[in-house]
Amino acid sequence: MQLFNAVRNIGKAHLKYNQEARQKVPDGLWVACPKCQQSIYHKDLGYYRTCPVCQYGFRTRAKVRLDWLVDSFEPAGDLAQTPNPLHFPKYPQKLRKAQQITGLEDSILTGVATIKQQKFALGIMDPYFIMGSMGSATGEKITRLFELATEKGLPVILIAASGGARMQEGIFSLMQMAKTSAAVKQHAEQGMLYISLLTDPTTGGVTASFATEADIILAEPKAVIGFAGRRVIEQTMHEQIAPDLQDAETVLKNGFIDQIIARQDQKKVLHQLLKLHERGAHY
């Protein structure tokens, strides 16, 4: 009995020591990759915030992405106010919190950018703004971006990251699928280039509309791309789906996207595509 009590006391002392040590470790020092489950020292994610083991691109704020993607950026001057048409409880508070976190009015940053003198209209969705969900203001900003590009004769690059339509706005959110698609069509009818880059995650009504209507569809490694989420699919089909069914690599293999581009190569590849499709260019 005495030996048992001694062992129990040693265990309690060890547990207390571990708890005290854990409290001294700053939050965010180690992160777990959601794809390969490896624990990674935060500095090992590097400038592009990618997993050094599987190359998964961690979710990134729109304004942070600008740093590695473009040489210059002039934000659009439009002020699309986000409505609360259904008077959804606490929706205004949720919006204000997302605005404080991202520094954006809504879930997409739009404007005109350049890469090595190549000028284009740019939209970047922010997964930190209510999971990049598409509300009325999101659809309005995307529509205005394509209308500006059509008027100025500019190509469009749009980086998608979204959980889909925003439930707090109901049918008003779903209507943005048709609205943005019409703007994409008008831009295409003028013979201008549209490039879509799908990041983690690109799902729901965004996938079903403007994100996959581009002339060239690119994606980041390991990005989840699909319409319905895994849980919804499995509950509907009453069977489990493959773990990598919605990964960019599987989507590429089945012909739904054109290429997978790592973050460190995106600026170079996008510049090459813009240059190749430049109006009046001869090769």
C-alpha positions as CSV (number, residue, x, y, z in Angstrom):
1,M,0.0,0.0,0.0
2,Q,2.9,2.3,0.9
3,L,4.5,1.6,-2.5
4,F,1.2,2.3,-4.3
5,N,0.8,5.7,-2.6
6,A,4.4,6.6,-3.5
7,V,3.8,5.7,-7.2
8,R,0.6,7.7,-7.2
9,N,2.3,10.8,-5.7
10,I,5.1,10.6,-8.3
11,G,2.4,10.5,-11.0
12,K,0.6,13.5,-9.6
13,A,3.9,15.4,-9.3
14,H,4.8,14.6,-13.0
15,L,1.3,15.7,-14.1
16,K,1.6,19.0,-12.2
17,Y,5.1,19.6,-13.7
18,N,3.8,19.0,-17.3
19,Q,0.8,21.3,-16.8
20,E,3.1,24.1,-15.5
21,A,5.5,23.5,-18.3
22,R,2.7,23.6,-20.9
23,Q,1.5,27.0,-19.5
24,K,4.9,28.4,-20.2
25,V,4.8,27.4,-23.9
26,P,3.4,30.3,-26.0
27,D,0.2,29.5,-28.0
28,G,0.8,29.0,-31.7
29,L,4.4,27.8,-31.3
30,W,3.5,24.4,-32.8
31,V,0.7,23.8,-35.4
32,A,-0.8,20.6,-36.7
33,C,-1.1,20.1,-40.5
34,P,-4.8,19.3,-41.2
35,K,-3.7,17.0,-44.1
36,C,-0.8,14.9,-42.9
37,Q,-1.3,15.5,-39.2
38,Q,2.3,16.4,-38.6
39,S,3.2,18.8,-35.8
40,I,5.2,21.7,-37.3
41,Y,7.2,24.4,-35.6
42,H,5.5,27.6,-36.7
43,K,8.6,29.1,-38.3
44,D,9.0,26.0,-40.5
45,L,5.9,27.0,-42.4
46,G,8.0,29.7,-44.0
47,Y,7.0,32.8,-46.0
48,Y,4.3,31.0,-47.9
49,R,2.8,29.2,-44.9
50,T,3.0,25.7,-46.4
51,C,3.5,22.3,-44.7
52,P,7.1,21.2,-45.3
53,V,6.0,17.6,-45.3
54,C,3.0,17.5,-47.7
55,Q,3.0,21.0,-49.2
56,Y,-0.5,21.8,-48.0
57,G,-1.1,25.6,-48.0
58,F,-2.4,26.8,-44.7
59,R,-5.4,29.1,-44.8
60,T,-4.2,32.7,-45.3
61,R,-5.7,36.1,-45.0
62,A,-6.3,37.9,-48.3
63,K,-4.1,40.9,-47.5
64,V,-1.2,38.5,-46.5
65,R,-1.5,36.7,-49.9
66,L,-0.9,40.0,-51.7
67,D,2.7,40.1,-50.4
68,W,3.8,37.1,-52.5
69,L,1.4,37.4,-55.4
70,V,1.6,40.9,-56.9
71,D,4.0,43.8,-57.3
72,S,1.3,46.5,-56.8
73,F,-2.3,46.6,-55.8
74,E,-5.0,49.4,-55.9
75,P,-8.1,48.4,-54.0
76,A,-11.5,48.9,-55.6
77,G,-13.3,52.0,-54.3
78,D,-16.7,50.4,-54.2
79,L,-18.4,50.2,-50.8
80,A,-20.8,47.3,-50.9
81,Q,-22.6,47.2,-47.6
82,T,-23.5,43.8,-46.2
83,P,-27.3,43.7,-45.5
84,N,-29.2,41.6,-43.0
85,P,-32.3,40.8,-45.1
86,L,-33.6,38.0,-42.9
87,H,-32.9,39.9,-39.6
88,F,-30.8,37.0,-38.6
89,P,-29.9,37.1,-34.9
90,K,-26.4,38.4,-34.0
91,Y,-25.5,38.5,-37.7
92,P,-24.4,42.2,-37.5
93,Q,-22.1,41.3,-34.5
94,K,-20.6,38.4,-36.5
95,L,-19.9,40.7,-39.4
96,R,-18.2,43.3,-37.2
97,K,-16.0,40.6,-35.7
98,A,-15.0,39.3,-39.1
99,Q,-14.3,42.8,-40.3
100,Q,-12.0,43.5,-37.4
101,I,-10.1,40.2,-37.9
102,T,-9.6,40.6,-41.7
103,G,-9.7,44.4,-42.2
104,L,-12.1,43.8,-45.1
105,E,-15.7,45.0,-45.6
106,D,-16.8,41.5,-46.6
107,S,-15.3,38.1,-47.6
108,I,-13.4,39.3,-50.7
109,L,-10.7,41.9,-51.5
110,T,-11.0,43.3,-55.0
111,G,-8.9,45.8,-57.0
112,V,-6.5,46.2,-59.8
113,A,-3.0,44.7,-59.6
114,T,0.2,44.3,-61.5
115,I,2.8,41.5,-61.9
116,K,5.9,42.8,-63.9
117,Q,3.9,45.5,-65.7
118,Q,1.0,43.0,-66.5
119,K,-2.1,44.7,-65.3
120,F,-5.2,42.8,-64.3
121,A,-8.3,42.8,-62.1
122,L,-7.8,40.8,-58.9
123,G,-10.2,39.3,-56.4
124,I,-9.0,37.4,-53.3
125,M,-11.5,35.6,-51.0
126,D,-10.6,35.5,-47.3
127,P,-11.3,32.3,-45.4
128,Y,-11.1,34.2,-42.1
129,F,-14.2,36.2,-43.0
130,I,-17.0,33.9,-41.9
131,M,-15.2,31.0,-43.7
132,G,-15.1,33.0,-46.9
133,S,-18.8,32.6,-47.3
134,M,-20.6,34.3,-50.2
135,G,-23.2,36.9,-49.2
136,S,-24.9,39.7,-51.1
137,A,-21.9,42.1,-50.7
138,T,-19.5,39.4,-51.8
139,G,-21.5,38.8,-55.0
140,E,-21.8,42.5,-55.6
141,K,-18.1,43.1,-55.3
142,I,-17.3,40.2,-57.6
143,T,-19.8,41.5,-60.2
144,R,-18.4,45.0,-60.0
145,L,-14.8,43.6,-60.5
146,F,-15.8,41.8,-63.7
147,E,-17.7,44.8,-64.9
148,L,-14.6,47.0,-64.3
149,A,-12.4,44.5,-66.1
150,T,-14.8,44.4,-69.0
151,E,-14.9,48.2,-69.2
152,K,-11.1,48.6,-69.0
153,G,-10.2,45.5,-71.1
154,L,-8.4,43.7,-68.3
155,P,-8.0,40.0,-67.6
156,V,-9.3,38.8,-64.2
157,I,-7.6,36.6,-61.6
158,L,-9.8,35.4,-58.8
159,I,-8.5,33.4,-55.8
160,A,-11.3,31.4,-54.3
161,A,-11.6,30.3,-50.7
162,S,-15.1,29.6,-49.4
163,G,-17.4,27.4,-47.4
164,G,-20.2,28.3,-49.8
165,A,-23.3,30.5,-49.6
166,R,-23.8,32.4,-46.4
167,M,-26.8,30.9,-44.5
168,Q,-27.6,34.1,-42.7
169,E,-28.7,35.7,-46.0
170,G,-30.7,32.7,-47.3
171,I,-31.9,32.9,-50.9
172,F,-30.3,36.4,-51.3
173,S,-26.9,34.6,-51.0
174,L,-27.8,31.9,-53.5
175,M,-28.9,34.5,-56.0
176,Q,-25.3,35.7,-56.2
177,M,-24.4,32.5,-58.1
178,A,-26.5,33.7,-61.1
179,K,-25.4,37.3,-60.7
180,T,-21.7,36.7,-60.7
181,S,-22.1,34.1,-63.5
182,A,-23.7,36.7,-65.7
183,A,-20.8,39.1,-65.1
184,V,-18.3,36.4,-66.0
185,K,-20.2,35.7,-69.2
186,Q,-20.2,39.3,-70.3
187,H,-16.4,39.5,-69.6
188,A,-15.9,36.3,-71.7
189,E,-17.9,37.6,-74.6
190,Q,-15.4,40.4,-75.0
191,G,-12.7,37.7,-75.5
192,M,-10.9,38.5,-72.2
193,L,-9.0,36.1,-70.0
194,Y,-10.3,34.8,-66.6
195,I,-8.0,32.7,-64.4
196,S,-9.4,31.1,-61.2
197,L,-7.1,29.8,-58.4
198,L,-8.8,27.5,-56.0
199,T,-7.5,27.3,-52.4
200,D,-8.5,25.5,-49.3
201,P,-11.5,25.2,-49.2
202,T,-13.5,26.0,-52.3
203,T,-16.9,24.5,-51.9
204,G,-20.6,25.1,-52.2
205,G,-22.2,27.8,-54.4
206,V,-18.8,29.4,-55.1
207,T,-17.6,26.1,-56.7
208,A,-20.9,25.9,-58.5
209,S,-20.6,29.3,-60.0
210,F,-17.8,31.8,-60.7
211,A,-14.9,29.7,-59.2
212,T,-15.1,27.0,-61.9
213,E,-16.2,29.2,-64.8
214,A,-12.8,30.4,-65.7
215,D,-10.8,29.9,-68.9
216,I,-7.9,28.4,-66.8
217,I,-8.6,26.8,-63.4
218,L,-5.6,26.3,-61.1
219,A,-5.5,25.0,-57.5
220,E,-3.1,24.8,-54.6
221,P,-1.7,21.5,-53.4
222,K,-4.1,19.5,-51.1
223,A,-6.9,22.1,-51.3
224,V,-10.4,20.8,-50.7
225,I,-12.5,21.4,-53.8
226,G,-16.1,20.3,-54.1
227,F,-19.7,21.2,-53.8
228,A,-21.2,19.4,-50.7
229,G,-19.0,18.7,-47.7
230,R,-17.8,15.2,-46.8
231,R,-20.3,14.8,-44.0
232,V,-23.2,15.8,-46.2
233,I,-22.1,13.3,-48.9
234,E,-21.7,10.4,-46.5
235,Q,-25.0,11.1,-44.8
236,T,-26.8,11.2,-48.2
237,M,-25.1,8.2,-49.7
238,H,-25.0,6.2,-46.4
239,E,-21.4,5.2,-47.1
240,Q,-17.9,6.6,-46.5
241,I,-16.0,8.3,-49.3
242,A,-12.3,8.2,-50.0
243,P,-10.3,10.5,-47.7
244,D,-8.7,12.3,-50.7
245,L,-11.9,12.4,-52.9
246,Q,-12.1,16.2,-52.8
247,D,-8.4,16.9,-52.7
248,A,-7.0,19.0,-55.6
249,E,-4.9,16.1,-56.8
250,T,-8.0,13.9,-57.3
251,V,-9.9,16.7,-58.9
252,L,-7.0,17.3,-61.3
253,K,-6.8,13.6,-62.1
254,N,-10.5,13.6,-63.1
255,G,-10.1,16.7,-65.3
256,F,-12.0,19.3,-63.3
257,I,-9.0,21.6,-63.0
258,D,-6.0,22.4,-65.3
259,Q,-3.0,22.4,-63.0
260,I,-1.8,22.5,-59.3
261,I,0.5,25.3,-58.5
262,A,2.6,25.7,-55.3
263,R,2.5,29.1,-53.7
264,Q,6.1,29.9,-54.4
265,D,5.5,29.4,-58.1
266,Q,2.1,31.2,-58.4
267,K,3.5,34.7,-59.2
268,K,5.7,33.4,-62.0
269,V,3.0,31.1,-63.5
270,L,0.3,33.8,-63.4
271,H,2.7,36.3,-65.0
272,Q,3.5,33.7,-67.8
273,L,-0.2,33.1,-68.4
274,L,-1.0,36.8,-68.5
275,K,1.9,37.4,-70.9
276,L,0.8,34.6,-73.2
277,H,-2.7,35.8,-73.4
278,E,-1.8,39.5,-73.7
279,R,-3.9,41.2,-76.4
280,G,-1.9,41.9,-79.5
281,A,0.9,39.6,-78.4
282,H,2.6,37.6,-81.2
283,Y,4.6,34.4,-80.5
